[in-house]
């Protein structure tokens, strides 16, 4: 059950259960009507995961929804065990008359997603310690090299990763957001962004990512798990 799944395997395994595979994790949302109901749903999910909850499950409890994230923490990846736990949580939600869903095409403000911050750098090894210290971040499990990403050890803030520059670009922003959305959410998110005044700068790497910009040329990437093999 500790086998790391490929992106396609992880996506296929949970697609029909109301979960979505994003970059390195499975996510779903369970709409609820109150904080009390949310806590009950979260407790049932933790119970059905048993002793494995601590190593695999993160829960964000809000009055209107509970967002579940599954990842094998010490491997920073999705394994077959995560898929099994996703199915257990879906089943226990159904028993309570609720549904796990990625909130795509619903009245929800947005779908499930993961936010990352990308920092362009000429010397990644030189600036990485600064960002690690100032954010209070840590190395991702299995990725502690001088150019590897940094993560919030509490899982609350966005991951920070570093993109190698080949030359200085003083007139262009060098920090941008990566918004990882479900693969079937990307077209709608791009359409909404363009309608809000954005511009599509590049789709050359789609469906891995699309580069967009606001009216003042600040860039953002909408990303998915697809097209990365």
C-alpha positions in Angstrom: 0.0 0.0 0.0 3.1 2.3 0.2 3.6 2.2 -3.6 3.9 5.8 -5.0 1.3 6.2 -7.7 1.9 7.9 -11.0 0.0 11.1 -11.7 -2.4 9.3 -14.0 -2.9 6.4 -11.6 -3.6 8.7 -8.7 -6.1 10.8 -10.8 -7.9 7.8 -12.2 -8.2 6.1 -8.8 -10.1 9.0 -7.2 -11.8 10.8 -10.0 -15.2 9.0 -9.6 -15.2 9.4 -5.8 -15.3 13.2 -5.7 -11.6 13.8 -5.2 -9.0 15.3 -7.4 -5.3 14.7 -7.7 -3.3 17.9 -7.6 0.5 18.2 -7.5 1.4 15.5 -4.9 -1.9 15.3 -3.0 -5.5 14.2 -3.1 -8.1 16.9 -2.2 -11.9 17.0 -1.8 -14.4 19.3 -0.1 -17.5 18.3 1.9 -20.1 21.1 2.0 -21.8 21.3 5.5 -24.2 23.7 7.1 -22.5 24.6 10.4 -19.3 24.4 12.3 -20.8 21.7 14.5 -21.6 19.5 11.5 -18.2 20.2 10.1 -16.5 19.0 13.3 -18.6 15.8 13.3 -17.7 15.0 9.7 -14.0 15.7 10.4 -14.1 13.4 13.4 -15.7 10.6 11.5 -13.1 10.9 8.8 -10.3 10.8 11.3 -11.9 7.8 13.0 -12.3 5.8 9.7 -8.6 6.5 8.9 -7.6 5.1 12.3 -3.9 5.2 13.2 -3.1 6.2 9.6 -4.7 9.6 10.0 -1.7 11.3 11.5 0.6 10.3 8.7 -1.8 10.8 5.8 -4.6 13.2 6.5 -4.9 17.0 6.9 -8.3 18.6 7.6 -9.4 22.2 7.2 -12.7 22.7 9.1 -14.9 25.7 8.3 -18.6 26.5 9.1 -19.6 25.9 5.4 -17.2 23.1 4.4 -14.6 20.6 5.4 -11.6 20.3 3.0 -9.6 17.0 3.2 -6.1 16.5 1.9 -4.4 13.1 1.7 -0.7 12.6 1.1 1.8 10.1 2.5 3.6 12.8 4.5 7.1 11.3 4.9 7.3 10.7 1.2 5.6 13.9 0.0 3.6 11.8 -2.5 0.4 10.0 -3.1 0.4 6.3 -2.5 -2.1 3.5 -2.8 -2.8 3.9 0.9 -4.0 7.5 0.3 -6.4 6.3 -2.3 -7.8 3.7 0.1 -8.3 6.4 2.8 -10.0 8.7 0.3 -12.5 6.0 -0.5 -13.1 5.4 3.3 -13.8 9.1 3.8 -16.1 9.2 0.8 -18.1 6.3 2.3 -18.4 7.8 5.8 -19.5 11.1 4.3 -22.2 9.3 2.3 -23.4 7.6 5.4 -24.0 11.1 6.9 -25.9 12.2 3.8 -23.0 14.3 2.5 -20.8 14.1 -0.5 -17.1 14.5 -1.3 -16.7 16.8 -4.3 -14.0 19.0 -5.9 -16.5 21.8 -6.2 -16.2 22.2 -9.9 -19.2 23.7 -11.7 -21.1 24.3 -8.4 -22.1 27.5 -6.6 -18.8 27.3 -4.5 -16.5 30.3 -4.8 -13.8 28.0 -6.3 -12.7 24.4 -6.7 -10.2 22.7 -4.5 -6.7 24.0 -5.3 -3.1 24.3 -4.1 -1.3 27.6 -4.2 2.5 27.8 -4.7 4.9 30.8 -4.9 7.7 30.7 -7.4 10.8 32.8 -7.0 13.0 33.4 -10.0 16.7 33.4 -9.0 20.1 33.5 -10.5 21.7 31.7 -7.5 19.0 29.5 -5.9 21.3 28.1 -3.3 22.2 31.6 -2.1 18.6 32.8 -1.6 16.9 29.6 -0.4 18.2 29.9 3.2 16.8 33.5 3.4 13.3 32.3 2.4 13.5 29.3 4.7 14.4 31.5 7.6 12.0 34.4 7.0 9.0 32.2 6.5 9.8 29.7 9.2 9.6 27.0 6.5 11.2 23.5 6.3 12.5 21.1 3.7 10.0 18.9 2.0 10.5 15.3 3.0 13.1 13.8 0.7 13.9 17.1 -0.8 16.5 18.9 1.2 18.9 20.0 -1.5 20.2 23.5 -2.0 17.7 24.1 -4.8 14.7 22.1 -3.6 11.3 23.6 -2.7 10.3 24.8 0.8 7.1 23.9 2.7 5.2 25.2 5.7 5.8 22.5 8.4 2.2 23.1 9.6 0.8 22.8 6.1 -1.0 26.1 6.2 1.0 28.4 3.9 1.8 27.9 0.2 4.9 26.0 -0.9 7.8 28.0 -2.3 9.9 26.8 -5.1 12.7 28.3 -7.1 13.0 28.8 -10.8 16.4 29.1 -12.4 17.1 32.3 -14.3 19.6 32.5 -17.1 20.1 36.3 -16.8 18.9 39.2 -14.8 15.4 40.6 -15.6 15.2 43.9 -13.7 12.1 45.1 -15.5 10.0 41.9 -15.0 8.5 40.6 -11.8 10.5 37.7 -10.4 8.0 36.3 -7.9 4.7 34.8 -9.2 1.9 32.6 -8.0 1.3 29.0 -9.3 -2.4 28.1 -8.8 -2.7 24.3 -9.2 -6.3 23.4 -10.0 -8.0 20.1 -10.9 -7.4 19.3 -14.6 -11.1 19.7 -15.4 -11.2 23.1 -13.7 -8.4 24.7 -15.7 -10.4 25.7 -18.8 -13.1 27.5 -16.7 -10.5 29.2 -14.5 -8.6 30.5 -17.5 -11.8 31.7 -19.1 -12.8 33.6 -15.9 -9.3 35.1 -15.6 -9.4 36.4 -19.2 -12.9 37.8 -18.7 -11.5 39.7 -15.6 -9.0 41.5 -17.7 -6.2 39.0 -17.9 -4.0 38.1 -20.9 -2.8 34.7 -21.9 1.0 35.0 -22.4 1.7 31.4 -23.2 0.1 28.0 -23.6 3.2 26.4 -24.9 3.5 24.1 -21.8 -0.2 23.3 -21.5 -1.8 21.4 -19.9 1.1 21.4 -17.4 0.7 25.2 -17.1 -0.6 28.3 -18.8 1.1 31.7 -18.2 -1.3 34.6 -17.7 -0.8 38.3 -16.7 -2.9 41.0 -15.2 -3.3 44.5 -16.9 0.1 45.6 -15.4 1.9 42.5 -16.6 2.2 40.7 -13.2 2.3 37.0 -14.1 0.6 33.9 -12.7 0.5 30.3 -13.8 -2.5 28.1 -13.8 -1.2 24.6 -13.4 -2.4 21.0 -13.5 -0.8 17.6 -13.0 -1.2 16.7 -16.7 1.6 17.0 -19.2 4.4 16.5 -16.8 5.6 13.0 -17.6 
